[in-house]
Amino acid sequence: MPQHHHDPSAVSRRPHFSPVVSLLTISSIWDGQLGAALRALGLTTRKYGLLSHIRATPGISFSELARRSQITVQTAHTAVTSLVADGLVQDATAHAGSASDLTVTDKGAQSLDRADGQLARLDQIFTAGIPRLAAALEGLHEEPFGENLQLD
């Protein structure tokens, strides 16, 4: 019977720590939690973000909405069409060639308020469980790469 040589160093080698992979893992878990909470309200993470931007800036243009949401203008149009169909957003000047005048409806505001409550609950759980990471993340949604780091 052939003897198998066992390389003990192969077993003890752990994958190199990667903060990027760790962040992606944590993000995936919490994205799933937020997604489930929002689904119960008839929203997706994208729709929640778009609604939040529209409520914060009534009359926002599709190009600005797309820029803030980091999506294409076409994707913003498609998503807003769905929000209008759901009765969450109103486009007061929705005809070809005219600038849009997007506002959140009363129904949209109620959905946002419930979604904000769910997000606050998840934020509280996250912060209680991982306070150092929560503190380190503060402000990164506005400056995700710090002042000096540029990704090319």
N, CA, C and O atoms as a DFTB+ gen file, in Angstrom:
608 C
 N C O
     1  1       0.843      -1.169       0.000
     2  2       0.000       0.000       0.000
     3  2       0.890       1.236       0.000
     4  3       1.759       1.352       0.865
     5  1       0.705       2.176      -0.951
     6  2       1.574       3.347      -0.999
     7  2       1.304       4.251       0.187
     8  3       0.171       4.418       0.638
     9  1       2.378       4.818       0.664
    10  2       2.244       5.742       1.786
    11  2       2.083       7.150       1.250
    12  3       2.815       7.576       0.356
    13  1       1.110       7.873       1.810
    14  2       0.896       9.263       1.408
    15  2       1.706      10.138       2.316
    16  3       1.614      10.058       3.541
    17  1       2.496      10.969       1.701
    18  2       3.263      11.921       2.503
    19  2       2.380      13.118       2.778
    20  3       1.753      13.688       1.886
    21  1       2.359      13.464       4.015
    22  2       1.502      14.563       4.451
    23  2       2.368      15.792       4.682
    24  3       3.340      15.739       5.434
    25  1       2.024      16.876       4.049
    26  2       2.760      18.131       4.219
    27  2       2.069      18.942       5.316
    28  3       1.043      19.570       5.059
    29  1       2.614      18.938       6.528
    30  2       1.946      19.635       7.631
    31  2       1.815      21.136       7.396
    32  3       0.894      21.759       7.924
    33  1       2.699      21.716       6.631
    34  2       2.600      23.164       6.392
    35  2       1.394      23.494       5.518
    36  3       0.846      24.593       5.605
    37  1       0.980      22.545       4.677
    38  2      -0.174      22.796       3.809
    39  2      -1.456      22.897       4.628
    40  3      -2.339      23.691       4.302
    41  1      -1.564      22.106       5.678
    42  2      -2.757      22.119       6.509
    43  2      -2.806      23.373       7.369
    44  3      -3.874      23.947       7.579
    45  1      -1.667      23.789       7.859
    46  2      -1.660      24.919       8.790
    47  2      -1.705      26.277       8.091
    48  3      -1.905      27.302       8.743
    49  1      -1.523      26.291       6.789
    50  2      -1.589      27.562       6.066
    51  2      -3.020      28.058       6.011
    52  3      -3.907      27.388       5.484
    53  1      -3.225      29.221       6.555
    54  2      -4.543      29.846       6.480
    55  2      -4.507      30.850       5.344
    56  3      -3.443      31.377       5.017
    57  1      -5.635      31.119       4.749
    58  2      -5.639      32.135       3.697
    59  2      -5.150      33.469       4.267
    60  3      -5.379      33.794       5.432
    61  1      -4.484      34.210       3.425
    62  2      -4.004      35.539       3.793
    63  2      -5.196      36.406       4.187
    64  3      -6.217      36.406       3.499
    65  1      -5.074      37.141       5.281
    66  2      -6.148      38.045       5.690
    67  2      -6.312      39.138       4.645
    68  3      -5.343      39.782       4.242
    69  1      -7.524      39.334       4.222
    70  2      -7.833      40.382       3.262
    71  2      -8.958      41.240       3.833
    72  3     -10.080      40.762       4.001
    73  1      -8.663      42.508       4.131
    74  2      -9.733      43.374       4.618
    75  2     -10.843      43.549       3.577
    76  3     -12.005      43.731       3.939
    77  1     -10.495      43.496       2.299
    78  2     -11.502      43.638       1.241
    79  2     -12.458      42.444       1.273
    80  3     -13.675      42.624       1.229
    81  1     -11.911      41.221       1.350
    82  2     -12.759      40.030       1.399
    83  2     -13.601      40.038       2.677
    84  3     -14.780      39.687       2.643
    85  1     -13.008      40.433       3.790
    86  2     -13.766      40.509       5.043
    87  2     -14.912      41.501       4.929
    88  3     -16.028      41.216       5.366
    89  1     -14.646      42.657       4.349
    90  2     -15.688      43.667       4.184
    91  2     -16.787      43.171       3.247
    92  3     -17.969      43.400       3.502
    93  1     -16.401      42.490       2.161
    94  2     -17.397      41.940       1.241
    95  2     -18.260      40.883       1.922
    96  3     -19.465      40.817       1.678
    97  1     -17.659      40.061       2.769
    98  2     -18.412      39.037       3.498
    99  2     -19.417      39.676       4.435
   100  3     -20.592      39.308       4.445
   101  1     -18.952      40.636       5.221
   102  2     -19.837      41.337       6.157
   103  2     -20.921      42.083       5.383
   104  3     -22.087      42.072       5.776
   105  1     -20.536      42.728       4.289
   106  2     -21.507      43.468       3.475
   107  2     -22.588      42.552       2.937
   108  3     -23.766      42.910       2.946
   109  1     -22.206      41.385       2.473
   110  2     -23.169      40.434       1.930
   111  2     -24.184      40.022       2.997
   112  3     -25.383      39.955       2.727
   113  1     -23.705      39.750       4.192
   114  2     -24.589      39.339       5.285
   115  2     -25.584      40.448       5.602
   116  3     -26.784      40.195       5.706
   117  1     -25.089      41.680       5.757
   118  2     -25.968      42.785       6.148
   119  2     -26.840      43.262       4.988
   120  3     -27.944      43.759       5.213
   121  1     -26.363      43.119       3.756
   122  2     -27.198      43.415       2.598
   123  2     -28.393      42.468       2.577
   124  3     -29.512      42.879       2.270
   125  1     -28.152      41.205       2.903
   126  2     -29.232      40.226       2.980
   127  2     -30.241      40.575       4.065
   128  3     -31.448      40.443       3.865
   129  1     -29.745      41.020       5.214
   130  2     -30.633      41.416       6.310
   131  2     -31.494      42.615       5.913
   132  3     -32.707      42.618       6.123
   133  1     -30.848      43.634       5.336
   134  2     -31.592      44.820       4.910
   135  2     -32.555      44.466       3.785
   136  3     -33.698      44.922       3.778
   137  1     -32.096      43.652       2.831
   138  2     -32.950      43.245       1.720
   139  2     -34.214      42.546       2.200
   140  3     -35.301      42.808       1.685
   141  1     -34.081      41.661       3.180
   142  2     -35.243      40.942       3.718
   143  2     -36.196      41.906       4.413
   144  3     -37.411      41.801       4.249
   145  1     -35.657      42.842       5.187
   146  2     -36.502      43.817       5.892
   147  2     -37.242      44.706       4.896
   148  3     -38.417      45.016       5.087
   149  1     -36.553      45.111       3.838
   150  2     -37.176      45.984       2.835
   151  2     -38.193      45.220       1.977
   152  3     -39.236      45.762       1.610
   153  1     -37.878      43.960       1.662
   154  2     -38.813      43.143       0.874
   155  2     -40.166      43.044       1.562
   156  3     -41.209      43.052       0.908
   157  1     -40.136      42.952       2.887
   158  2     -41.386      42.876       3.649
   159  2     -42.208      44.158       3.488
   160  3     -43.414      44.160       3.730
   161  1     -41.549      45.251       3.076
   162  2     -42.233      46.532       2.851
   163  2     -42.481      46.796       1.368
   164  3     -42.969      47.864       0.997
   165  1     -42.147      45.827       0.527
   166  2     -42.348      45.986      -0.914
   167  2     -41.260      46.805      -1.584
   168  3     -41.481      47.354      -2.663
   169  1     -40.086      46.897      -0.963
   170  2     -38.975      47.682      -1.511
   171  2     -37.758      46.803      -1.748
   172  3     -37.653      45.700      -1.212
   173  1     -36.847      47.311      -2.556
   174  2     -35.512      46.743      -2.690
   175  2     -34.535      47.777      -2.142
   176  3     -34.909      48.921      -1.880
   177  1     -33.292      47.371      -1.973
   178  2     -32.277      48.309      -1.499
   179  2     -32.147      49.481      -2.470
   180  3     -32.036      50.629      -2.041
   181  1     -32.159      49.204      -3.765
   182  2     -32.043      50.266      -4.774
   183  2     -33.234      51.220      -4.696
   184  3     -33.055      52.438      -4.688
   185  1     -34.453      50.667      -4.637
   186  2     -35.637      51.523      -4.563
   187  2     -35.621      52.369      -3.294
   188  3     -36.016      53.534      -3.316
   189  1     -35.173      51.791      -2.208
   190  2     -35.078      52.533      -0.947
   191  2     -34.108      53.709      -1.102
   192  3     -34.402      54.827      -0.681
   193  1     -32.961      53.443      -1.706
   194  2     -31.980      54.508      -1.923
   195  2     -32.513      55.609      -2.821
   196  3     -32.337      56.793      -2.536
   197  1     -33.165      55.217      -3.905
   198  2     -33.725      56.210      -4.829
   199  2     -34.814      57.036      -4.154
   200  3     -34.849      58.258      -4.301
   201  1     -35.697      56.379      -3.421
   202  2     -36.741      57.106      -2.695
   203  2     -36.135      58.105      -1.714
   204  3     -36.609      59.234      -1.591
   205  1     -35.094      57.679      -1.024
   206  2     -34.428      58.569      -0.065
   207  2     -33.854      59.801      -0.756
   208  3     -33.989      60.920      -0.260
   209  1     -33.212      59.590      -1.906
   210  2     -32.653      60.725      -2.662
   211  2     -33.757      61.659      -3.154
   212  3     -33.611      62.880      -3.102
   213  1     -34.861      61.084      -3.632
   214  2     -35.957      61.912      -4.154
   215  2     -36.596      62.706      -3.015
   216  3     -36.927      63.879      -3.190
   217  1     -36.773      62.078      -1.850
   218  2     -37.358      62.813      -0.726
   219  2     -36.415      63.921      -0.260
   220  3     -36.866      65.012       0.090
   221  1     -35.119      63.650      -0.254
   222  2     -34.144      64.649       0.205
   223  2     -34.021      65.812      -0.772
   224  3     -33.719      66.936      -0.370
   225  1     -34.255      65.541      -2.068
   226  2     -34.099      66.572      -3.101
   227  2     -35.287      66.519      -4.061
   228  3     -35.151      66.027      -5.181
   229  1     -36.456      67.021      -3.633
   230  2     -37.611      66.999      -4.541
   231  2     -37.280      67.724      -5.840
   232  3     -36.633      68.772      -5.830
   233  1     -37.733      67.154      -6.966
   234  2     -37.451      67.742      -8.269
   235  2     -36.104      67.315      -8.830
   236  3     -35.690      67.821      -9.872
   237  1     -35.416      66.404      -8.171
   238  2     -34.095      65.939      -8.619
   239  2     -34.180      65.419     -10.057
   240  3     -35.173      64.803     -10.445
   241  1     -33.136      65.671     -10.834
   242  2     -33.098      65.190     -12.220
   243  2     -32.689      63.719     -12.242
   244  3     -32.096      63.210     -11.291
   245  1     -33.013      63.051     -13.340
   246  2     -32.612      61.651     -13.483
   247  2     -31.094      61.522     -13.495
   248  3     -30.547      60.574     -12.931
   249  1     -30.409      62.470     -14.135
   250  2     -28.941      62.364     -14.194
   251  2     -28.327      62.531     -12.801
   252  3     -27.371      61.833     -12.464
   253  1     -28.861      63.439     -11.997
   254  2     -28.347      63.610     -10.634
   255  2     -28.710      62.411      -9.765
   256  3     -27.906      61.968      -8.946
   257  1     -29.904      61.896      -9.942
   258  2     -30.335      60.713      -9.203
   259  2     -29.430      59.527      -9.539
   260  3     -29.025      58.780      -8.648
   261  1     -29.118      59.357     -10.811
   262  2     -28.222      58.282     -11.244
   263  2     -26.826      58.469     -10.662
   264  3     -26.219      57.512     -10.182
   265  1     -26.314      59.699     -10.702
   266  2     -24.976      59.976     -10.167
   267  2     -24.913      59.641      -8.682
   268  3     -23.990      58.960      -8.236
   269  1     -25.883      60.114      -7.921
   270  2     -25.894      59.868      -6.470
   271  2     -26.055      58.388      -6.140
   272  3     -25.545      57.912      -5.125
   273  1     -26.760      57.668      -6.995
   274  2     -27.016      56.250      -6.749
   275  2     -25.975      55.338      -7.389
   276  3     -26.004      54.123      -7.191
   277  1     -25.062      55.921      -8.152
   278  2     -24.002      55.192      -8.847
   279  2     -24.593      54.133      -9.793
   280  3     -24.153      52.984      -9.830
   281  1     -25.610      54.570     -10.558
   282  2     -26.227      53.731     -11.577
   283  2     -26.322      54.545     -12.857
   284  3     -26.067      55.749     -12.850
   285  1     -26.687      53.899     -13.953
   286  2     -26.841      54.631     -15.212
   287  2     -28.158      55.407     -15.204
   288  3     -29.069      55.092     -14.437
   289  1     -28.248      56.406     -16.050
   290  2     -29.479      57.181     -16.174
   291  2     -30.609      56.262     -16.637
   292  3     -31.738      56.384     -16.162
   293  1     -30.317      55.347     -17.558
   294  2     -31.339      54.409     -18.041
   295  2     -31.864      53.549     -16.890
   296  3     -33.071      53.330     -16.785
   297  1     -30.979      53.065     -16.035
   298  2     -31.396      52.264     -14.880
   299  2     -32.238      53.108     -13.926
   300  3     -33.215      52.619     -13.359
   301  1     -31.862      54.371     -13.749
   302  2     -32.644      55.270     -12.891
   303  2     -34.046      55.453     -13.465
   304  3     -35.027      55.424     -12.722
   305  1     -34.147      55.643     -14.784
   306  2     -35.457      55.785     -15.430
   307  2     -36.319      54.542     -15.183
   308  3     -37.490      54.649     -14.821
   309  1     -35.726      53.374     -15.383
   310  2     -36.456      52.119     -15.204
   311  2     -36.939      51.973     -13.760
   312  3     -38.090      51.612     -13.518
   313  1     -36.056      52.254     -12.809
   314  2     -36.416      52.115     -11.397
   315  2     -37.488      53.124     -10.994
   316  3     -38.411      52.784     -10.255
   317  1     -37.372      54.357     -11.473
   318  2     -38.364      55.382     -11.134
   319  2     -39.716      55.035     -11.754
   320  3     -40.757      55.259     -11.138
   321  1     -39.702      54.489     -12.969
   322  2     -40.958      54.048     -13.595
   323  2     -41.654      53.033     -12.691
   324  3     -42.874      53.072     -12.533
   325  1     -40.891      52.140     -12.109
   326  2     -41.439      51.140     -11.186
   327  2     -41.958      51.809      -9.908
   328  3     -43.014      51.435      -9.398
   329  1     -41.221      52.796      -9.392
   330  2     -41.665      53.520      -8.193
   331  2     -42.958      54.290      -8.453
   332  3     -43.829      54.365      -7.587
   333  1     -43.075      54.861      -9.656
   334  2     -44.306      55.571     -10.039
   335  2     -45.460      54.570     -10.134
   336  3     -46.557      54.838      -9.642
   337  1     -45.216      53.429     -10.759
   338  2     -46.253      52.399     -10.894
   339  2     -46.714      51.887      -9.530
   340  3     -47.881      51.534      -9.359
   341  1     -45.797      51.849      -8.560
   342  2     -46.129      51.398      -7.205
   343  2     -46.799      52.495      -6.376
   344  3     -47.216      52.255      -5.243
   345  1     -46.901      53.705      -6.951
   346  2     -47.539      54.809      -6.238
   347  2     -46.658      55.461      -5.187
   348  3     -47.156      56.159      -4.304
   349  1     -45.334      55.235      -5.276
   350  2     -44.407      55.766      -4.272
   351  2     -43.787      57.099      -4.688
   352  3     -43.362      57.888      -3.844
   353  1     -43.742      57.342      -6.007
   354  2     -43.143      58.558      -6.559
   355  2     -44.102      59.131      -7.589
   356  3     -44.840      58.405      -8.254
   357  1     -44.071      60.442      -7.700
   358  2     -44.869      61.138      -8.714
   359  2     -43.913      61.944      -9.578
   360  3     -43.013      62.611      -9.069
   361  1     -44.115      61.877     -10.889
   362  2     -43.343      62.685     -11.829
   363  2     -44.317      63.680     -12.443
   364  3     -45.097      63.331     -13.328
   365  1     -44.266      64.909     -11.971
   366  2     -45.250      65.928     -12.363
   367  2     -45.153      66.317     -13.832
   368  3     -46.127      66.805     -14.406
   369  1     -43.996      66.110     -14.446
   370  2     -43.836      66.491     -15.855
   371  2     -43.294      65.325     -16.661
   372  3     -42.285      65.452     -17.355
   373  1     -43.965      64.199     -16.565
   374  2     -43.465      62.976     -17.210
   375  2     -43.866      62.916     -18.679
   376  3     -44.616      62.025     -19.077
   377  1     -43.376      63.850     -19.486
   378  2     -43.579      63.711     -20.925
   379  2     -42.251      63.931     -21.635
   380  3     -41.368      64.629     -21.136
   381  1     -42.133      63.332     -22.791
   382  2     -40.865      63.296     -23.515
   383  2     -40.316      64.690     -23.745
   384  3     -41.056      65.609     -24.100
   385  1     -39.024      64.843     -23.545
   386  2     -38.344      66.102     -23.831
   387  2     -38.398      67.100     -22.700
   388  3     -37.757      68.149     -22.778
   389  1     -39.142      66.807     -21.653
   390  2     -39.258      67.772     -20.571
   391  2     -38.473      67.279     -19.361
   392  3     -38.349      66.074     -19.141
   393  1     -37.950      68.205     -18.589
   394  2     -37.237      67.839     -17.366
   395  2     -38.234      67.231     -16.391
   396  3     -39.374      67.684     -16.294
   397  1     -37.804      66.216     -15.679
   398  2     -38.692      65.566     -14.734
   399  2     -38.769      66.360     -13.441
   400  3     -37.847      67.092     -13.082
   401  1     -39.883      66.200     -12.755
   402  2     -40.092      66.850     -11.464
   403  2     -40.533      65.745     -10.503
   404  3     -41.727      65.555     -10.267
   405  1     -39.560      65.022      -9.953
   406  2     -39.835      63.854      -9.130
   407  2     -40.083      64.253      -7.685
   408  3     -39.333      65.040      -7.106
   409  1     -41.146      63.699      -7.111
   410  2     -41.429      63.892      -5.691
   411  2     -41.936      62.569      -5.124
   412  3     -42.481      61.732      -5.843
   413  1     -41.743      62.405      -3.823
   414  2     -42.234      61.223      -3.119
   415  2     -43.695      61.469      -2.745
   416  3     -44.037      62.535      -2.233
   417  1     -44.552      60.483      -3.000
   418  2     -45.963      60.585      -2.636
   419  2     -46.137      60.321      -1.132
   420  3     -45.186      59.941      -0.450
   421  1     -47.346      60.522      -0.631
   422  2     -47.622      60.201       0.772
   423  2     -47.362      58.722       1.046
   424  3     -46.784      58.359       2.071
   425  1     -47.798      57.877       0.114
   426  2     -47.545      56.437       0.261
   427  2     -46.045      56.159       0.286
   428  3     -45.575      55.339       1.075
   429  1     -45.289      56.848      -0.584
   430  2     -43.840      56.691      -0.620
   431  2     -43.192      57.138       0.678
   432  3     -42.267      56.494       1.174
   433  1     -43.679      58.244       1.228
   434  2     -43.142      58.752       2.495
   435  2     -43.408      57.764       3.630
   436  3     -42.550      57.554       4.487
   437  1     -44.588      57.163       3.633
   438  2     -44.907      56.168       4.665
   439  2     -44.007      54.940       4.525
   440  3     -43.524      54.405       5.523
   441  1     -43.783      54.495       3.292
   442  2     -42.888      53.362       3.052
   443  2     -41.470      53.693       3.500
   444  3     -40.798      52.873       4.124
   445  1     -41.021      54.907       3.172
   446  2     -39.681      55.334       3.592
   447  2     -39.554      55.380       5.100
   448  3     -38.541      54.947       5.648
   449  1     -40.559      55.895       5.778
   450  2     -40.512      55.970       7.241
   451  2     -40.399      54.572       7.850
   452  3     -39.626      54.360       8.784
   453  1     -41.172      53.618       7.317
   454  2     -41.086      52.239       7.826
   455  2     -39.707      51.642       7.511
   456  3     -39.114      50.963       8.348
   457  1     -39.206      51.900       6.303
   458  2     -37.886      51.391       5.920
   459  2     -36.788      52.019       6.783
   460  3     -35.852      51.335       7.195
   461  1     -36.905      53.311       7.053
   462  2     -35.934      53.980       7.923
   463  2     -35.919      53.333       9.309
   464  3     -34.862      53.178       9.921
   465  1     -37.102      52.960       9.795
   466  2     -37.200      52.282      11.091
   467  2     -36.499      50.935      11.074
   468  3     -35.816      50.572      12.032
   469  1     -36.666      50.193       9.983
   470  2     -35.988      48.892       9.860
   471  2     -34.474      49.072       9.781
   472  3     -33.719      48.313      10.389
   473  1     -34.037      50.085       9.027
   474  2     -32.604      50.347       8.924
   475  2     -32.032      50.751      10.285
   476  3     -30.947      50.304      10.657
   477  1     -32.751      51.588      11.024
   478  2     -32.289      52.002      12.362
   479  2     -32.149      50.785      13.283
   480  3     -31.207      50.701      14.071
   481  1     -33.094      49.843      13.175
   482  2     -33.026      48.621      13.988
   483  2     -31.778      47.809      13.630
   484  3     -31.068      47.336      14.517
   485  1     -31.513      47.649      12.332
   486  2     -30.327      46.909      11.900
   487  2     -29.040      47.636      12.294
   488  3     -28.063      47.008      12.701
   489  1     -29.051      48.967      12.169
   490  2     -27.874      49.752      12.581
   491  2     -27.576      49.540      14.064
   492  3     -26.418      49.414      14.464
   493  1     -28.624      49.503      14.863
   494  2     -28.455      49.315      16.308
   495  2     -27.856      47.939      16.607
   496  3     -26.949      47.822      17.431
   497  1     -28.359      46.907      15.942
   498  2     -27.841      45.548      16.137
   499  2     -26.383      45.471      15.696
   500  3     -25.543      44.915      16.404
   501  1     -26.085      46.032      14.524
   502  2     -24.715      46.024      13.991
   503  2     -23.768      46.742      14.944
   504  3     -22.708      46.218      15.288
   505  1     -24.153      47.943      15.370
   506  2     -23.296      48.761      16.234
   507  2     -23.064      48.089      17.582
   508  3     -21.960      48.146      18.122
   509  1     -24.094      47.455      18.124
   510  2     -23.947      46.756      19.402
   511  2     -23.019      45.548      19.257
   512  3     -22.242      45.250      20.164
   513  1     -23.097      44.860      18.131
   514  2     -22.307      43.654      17.925
   515  2     -20.872      43.916      17.511
   516  3     -19.968      43.169      17.886
   517  1     -20.658      44.975      16.739
   518  2     -19.319      45.268      16.210
   519  2     -19.055      46.776      16.352
   520  3     -18.932      47.471      15.344
   521  1     -18.968      47.283      17.575
   522  2     -18.867      48.738      17.760
   523  2     -17.631      49.374      17.118
   524  3     -17.711      50.488      16.601
   525  1     -16.495      48.684      17.146
   526  2     -15.278      49.275      16.568
   527  2     -15.402      49.412      15.056
   528  3     -14.971      50.411      14.481
   529  1     -15.993      48.407      14.413
   530  2     -16.179      48.489      12.961
   531  2     -17.197      49.570      12.627
   532  3     -17.003      50.334      11.682
   533  1     -18.273      49.640      13.389
   534  2     -19.288      50.669      13.152
   535  2     -18.657      52.057      13.234
   536  3     -18.935      52.913      12.394
   537  1     -17.817      52.284      14.230
   538  2     -17.156      53.584      14.389
   539  2     -16.197      53.844      13.226
   540  3     -16.118      54.966      12.726
   541  1     -15.471      52.816      12.797
   542  2     -14.514      52.975      11.694
   543  2     -15.212      53.286      10.372
   544  3     -14.635      53.940       9.504
   545  1     -16.449      52.821      10.216
   546  2     -17.189      53.030       8.961
   547  2     -17.809      54.419       8.860
   548  3     -18.199      54.846       7.774
   549  1     -17.901      55.120       9.979
   550  2     -18.582      56.413       9.975
   551  2     -17.957      57.368       8.956
   552  3     -16.746      57.588       8.955
   553  1     -18.796      57.923       8.098
   554  2     -18.365      58.889       7.094
   555  2     -17.851      58.289       5.797
   556  3     -17.659      59.007       4.816
   557  1     -17.624      56.977       5.781
   558  2     -17.044      56.368       4.569
   559  2     -18.011      56.328       3.396
   560  3     -17.570      56.200       2.255
   561  1     -19.313      56.434       3.635
   562  2     -20.247      56.456       2.504
   563  2     -20.099      57.749       1.710
   564  3     -20.458      57.798       0.534
   565  1     -19.573      58.797       2.345
   566  2     -19.358      60.063       1.638
   567  2     -17.966      60.141       1.022
   568  3     -17.790      60.733      -0.043
   569  1     -16.982      59.547       1.685
   570  2     -15.607      59.522       1.180
   571  2     -15.071      58.106       1.305
   572  3     -14.268      57.825       2.194
   573  1     -15.508      57.207       0.422
   574  2     -15.173      55.792       0.603
   575  2     -13.690      55.457       0.491
   576  3     -13.280      54.384       0.934
   577  1     -12.891      56.317      -0.073
   578  2     -11.480      55.997      -0.257
   579  2     -10.565      56.956       0.483
   580  3      -9.365      57.000       0.211
   581  1     -11.112      57.720       1.409
   582  2     -10.281      58.677       2.118
   583  2      -9.918      59.834       1.210
   584  3     -10.275      59.853       0.032
   585  1      -9.219      60.778       1.760
   586  2      -8.888      61.977       0.994
   587  2      -7.792      61.726      -0.041
   588  3      -7.788      62.340      -1.108
   589  1      -6.870      60.830       0.274
   590  2      -5.678      60.694      -0.564
   591  2      -5.665      59.491      -1.492
   592  3      -4.819      59.414      -2.382
   593  1      -6.574      58.561      -1.308
   594  2      -6.551      57.344      -2.102
   595  2      -7.442      57.484      -3.339
   596  3      -8.625      57.807      -3.230
   597  1      -6.878      57.245      -4.475
   598  2      -7.622      57.279      -5.734
   599  2      -7.571      55.878      -6.340
   600  3      -6.497      55.288      -6.457
   601  1      -8.727      55.350      -6.724
   602  2      -8.741      54.062      -7.440
   603  2      -8.779      54.367      -8.920
   604  3      -9.603      55.158      -9.380
   605  1      -7.887      53.741      -9.666
   606  2      -7.847      53.961     -11.110
   607  2      -8.487      52.829     -11.850
   608  3      -8.542      52.848     -13.079
